[in-house]
Amino acid sequence: MKKITIAIDGFSSTGKSTLAKQLAAALGYVYVDTGAMYRAVAFFAVQHHLVSETHLDKAGLIAELPNINLRFQFNTTLGFAEMYLNNENIETQIRTIEVSRMVSKVAEVSELRAKLVEQQQAMGKDKGIVMDGRDIGTVVFPEAELKLFMNASSKTRAQRRFDELSEKGQHVTFEEVLQNVEERDYIDTHRDDSPLVKAADAIEIDNSAMSKTEQFELVLKLVKEKV
């Protein structure tokens, strides 16, 4: 059976990563969470005082790019790869609301995007990969055999994110999460470099009223049609 490239784009908290993990496990493909890569850089920028709610030291971040080493390491217990920044496991730290507030800001830096896109393309050169993010089907793998664009209402996505953070013991309000979702939507769709857009040949899926099982079965059918 031939291997293909599956590109999943879409807005934040649409379940892209969950779907991508399910597909990779079912197909025996490599899964790459590009959002985790940008989150890791945002975490680094926060730690080094390069970004805040009101400030982004773009020149400082660009200067630090050679000192940012990212890699994924598979965790057999969890069943997925975790993000490492300069050999430190930061999987938990990058999933906080604080990092979420900064990730779209650092993702606007063209020099950073160029560096990460190059790494992402190298990861998928042999196909058999599921990658999710904001520009996978438009920039990273414009020739991907299957492109999906995930969507859901902002309130639905905020509720999912709020529930996820609450389960992890993070104390946030629904209003904070909704504001973050809407702000990220605006930044992601309005940046000059690789804005979030639906690729012309992508299949859009609005999962506002879908269960994870329904979504997975629908997409697995689409994959089998391509394979």
C-alpha positions as CSV (number, residue, x, y, z in Angstrom):
1,M,0.0,0.0,0.0
2,K,1.5,3.3,-1.0
3,K,2.2,6.0,1.6
4,I,0.8,9.5,1.3
5,T,1.2,12.8,3.0
6,I,-1.7,14.0,5.1
7,A,-1.8,17.8,5.8
8,I,-4.2,19.0,8.5
9,D,-4.7,22.7,8.9
10,G,-7.3,24.8,10.8
11,F,-8.1,27.1,13.6
12,S,-6.9,26.5,17.2
13,S,-8.6,23.9,19.3
14,T,-10.4,22.2,16.4
15,G,-8.9,18.9,17.5
16,K,-6.3,18.7,14.7
17,S,-3.7,17.1,16.9
18,T,-6.1,14.5,18.3
19,L,-7.3,13.5,14.8
20,A,-3.7,13.5,13.5
21,K,-2.6,11.2,16.3
22,Q,-5.5,8.8,15.7
23,L,-4.7,8.7,12.0
24,A,-1.0,8.1,12.5
25,A,-1.6,5.3,14.9
26,A,-4.2,3.6,12.6
27,L,-2.0,3.9,9.5
28,G,1.4,3.4,11.1
29,Y,2.5,6.9,10.0
30,V,4.7,9.4,11.6
31,Y,2.9,12.2,13.4
32,V,4.3,15.7,13.7
33,D,2.6,18.4,15.7
34,T,4.0,21.6,14.2
35,G,2.0,23.7,16.7
36,A,4.2,22.2,19.4
37,M,7.2,23.5,17.6
38,Y,5.9,27.0,17.6
39,R,4.8,26.7,21.2
40,A,8.3,25.6,22.2
41,V,9.8,28.7,20.6
42,A,7.1,30.8,22.3
43,F,8.1,29.2,25.6
44,F,11.8,29.9,24.9
45,A,10.9,33.5,24.1
46,V,9.0,34.0,27.3
47,Q,11.8,32.4,29.4
48,H,14.3,34.8,27.8
49,H,12.0,37.9,28.1
50,L,11.7,38.3,24.3
51,V,7.9,38.4,24.2
52,S,5.1,39.6,26.5
53,E,1.5,40.7,26.1
54,T,2.6,44.0,24.8
55,H,6.0,43.4,23.3
56,L,7.9,41.2,20.9
57,D,11.7,41.6,20.5
58,K,11.8,40.3,16.9
59,A,15.5,41.0,16.4
60,G,16.4,39.3,19.7
61,L,14.4,36.2,18.8
62,I,16.0,36.0,15.4
63,A,19.4,36.3,17.0
64,E,18.5,33.4,19.3
65,L,17.3,31.0,16.6
66,P,20.7,29.2,16.3
67,N,20.4,28.4,20.0
68,I,16.9,26.8,19.7
69,N,17.2,23.1,19.2
70,L,13.8,21.3,18.8
71,R,13.2,17.6,18.6
72,F,10.4,15.1,19.2
73,Q,10.9,12.0,21.3
74,F,8.4,9.2,21.3
75,N,7.0,8.3,24.8
76,T,6.0,4.7,24.7
77,T,3.9,5.0,27.9
78,L,1.9,8.0,26.5
79,G,1.8,6.7,23.0
80,F,2.9,9.9,21.3
81,A,6.0,12.0,20.8
82,E,6.8,14.8,23.2
83,M,8.5,18.1,22.5
84,Y,12.1,18.7,23.7
85,L,13.7,22.1,23.7
86,N,17.5,22.0,24.0
87,N,17.3,18.4,25.4
88,E,14.7,19.3,28.0
89,N,11.2,17.8,27.9
90,I,8.8,20.8,27.9
91,E,5.6,19.0,26.7
92,T,3.7,20.1,29.8
93,Q,5.0,23.7,29.9
94,I,4.0,24.5,26.3
95,R,0.3,23.6,26.9
96,T,-0.4,26.4,29.3
97,I,-2.7,29.4,28.6
98,E,0.4,31.7,29.1
99,V,2.2,30.1,26.2
100,S,-1.0,30.1,24.1
101,R,-1.2,33.8,24.4
102,M,2.3,34.2,22.9
103,V,2.5,31.5,20.2
104,S,0.7,33.4,17.4
105,K,3.0,36.4,18.1
106,V,6.2,34.6,17.6
107,A,4.8,32.6,14.7
108,E,4.6,35.9,12.7
109,V,8.4,36.1,12.5
110,S,9.3,35.1,9.0
111,E,12.8,33.9,9.8
112,L,11.4,31.5,12.4
113,R,8.8,30.2,10.0
114,A,11.4,29.6,7.4
115,K,13.6,27.6,9.8
116,L,10.7,25.4,11.1
117,V,9.2,24.9,7.6
118,E,12.6,23.5,6.4
119,Q,12.7,21.1,9.4
120,Q,9.1,20.0,8.7
121,Q,9.7,19.4,5.1
122,A,12.7,17.2,5.9
123,M,10.6,15.2,8.3
124,G,8.1,14.4,5.6
125,K,10.4,13.7,2.6
126,D,9.6,10.0,2.6
127,K,5.8,10.5,3.0
128,G,3.9,8.3,5.4
129,I,3.4,11.3,7.6
130,V,0.5,13.2,9.2
131,M,1.3,16.8,10.0
132,D,-1.0,19.4,11.5
133,G,-0.7,23.1,11.8
134,R,-1.7,26.4,10.1
135,D,0.2,26.3,6.8
136,I,0.8,22.6,6.1
137,G,-1.3,22.2,3.0
138,T,-0.4,25.7,1.6
139,V,3.3,26.1,2.4
140,V,4.9,23.0,4.0
141,F,3.4,20.3,1.7
142,P,1.4,22.0,-1.1
143,E,1.5,18.7,-3.0
144,A,0.1,16.6,-0.2
145,E,-2.3,13.9,-1.4
146,L,-4.9,14.6,1.3
147,K,-5.5,18.1,2.8
148,L,-8.0,18.8,5.5
149,F,-9.1,22.1,6.9
150,M,-10.6,21.8,10.4
151,N,-13.1,24.3,11.7
152,A,-15.7,24.8,14.5
153,S,-17.3,27.8,16.2
154,S,-15.1,29.9,18.4
155,K,-17.3,29.2,21.5
156,T,-17.2,25.4,20.9
157,R,-13.4,25.6,20.6
158,A,-13.1,27.7,23.6
159,Q,-15.2,25.3,25.6
160,R,-13.0,22.4,24.5
161,R,-9.8,24.2,25.5
162,F,-11.3,25.4,28.8
163,D,-12.3,21.8,29.7
164,E,-8.8,20.5,28.7
165,L,-7.0,23.2,30.8
166,S,-9.4,22.6,33.8
167,E,-8.7,18.9,33.7
168,K,-5.0,19.6,33.9
169,G,-5.6,21.8,37.0
170,Q,-4.9,25.1,35.4
171,H,-7.1,27.9,36.8
172,V,-8.5,29.9,33.9
173,T,-11.9,31.4,33.1
174,F,-14.0,30.5,30.0
175,E,-13.9,34.2,29.1
176,E,-10.1,34.2,29.1
177,V,-9.9,31.1,26.9
178,L,-12.5,32.5,24.5
179,Q,-10.6,35.8,24.2
180,N,-7.4,33.9,23.5
181,V,-9.1,31.7,20.8
182,E,-10.5,34.8,19.1
183,E,-7.2,36.7,19.3
184,R,-5.2,33.8,17.9
185,D,-7.8,33.5,15.1
186,Y,-7.3,37.1,14.1
187,I,-3.5,37.0,14.2
188,D,-3.3,33.6,12.4
189,T,-5.5,34.8,9.5
190,H,-4.1,38.3,9.2
191,R,-0.3,37.8,9.4
192,D,1.7,38.7,6.3
193,D,3.7,35.5,6.2
194,S,1.8,32.2,5.6
195,P,-1.6,33.3,7.0
196,L,-4.1,30.6,7.9
197,V,-6.1,30.0,4.8
198,K,-7.9,26.9,3.4
199,A,-6.0,25.4,0.5
200,A,-8.0,25.4,-2.7
201,D,-7.9,21.6,-2.8
202,A,-8.5,21.0,1.0
203,I,-11.6,19.3,2.3
204,E,-13.2,21.4,5.1
205,I,-14.6,19.7,8.1
206,D,-16.7,21.6,10.6
207,N,-16.7,19.4,13.7
208,S,-18.7,21.6,16.0
209,A,-21.4,18.9,16.4
210,M,-19.2,15.8,15.7
211,S,-17.8,13.3,18.1
212,K,-14.2,12.3,17.9
213,T,-15.2,8.9,16.7
214,E,-17.5,10.3,13.9
215,Q,-14.7,12.6,12.8
216,F,-12.1,9.9,12.7
217,E,-14.3,7.5,10.7
218,L,-15.1,10.2,8.2
219,V,-11.4,11.1,7.7
220,L,-10.2,7.5,7.6
221,K,-12.6,6.9,4.7
222,L,-11.1,9.9,2.9
223,V,-7.6,8.5,3.5
224,K,-8.6,5.1,2.1
225,E,-10.0,6.7,-1.0
226,K,-6.7,8.5,-1.6
227,V,-4.5,5.4,-0.9
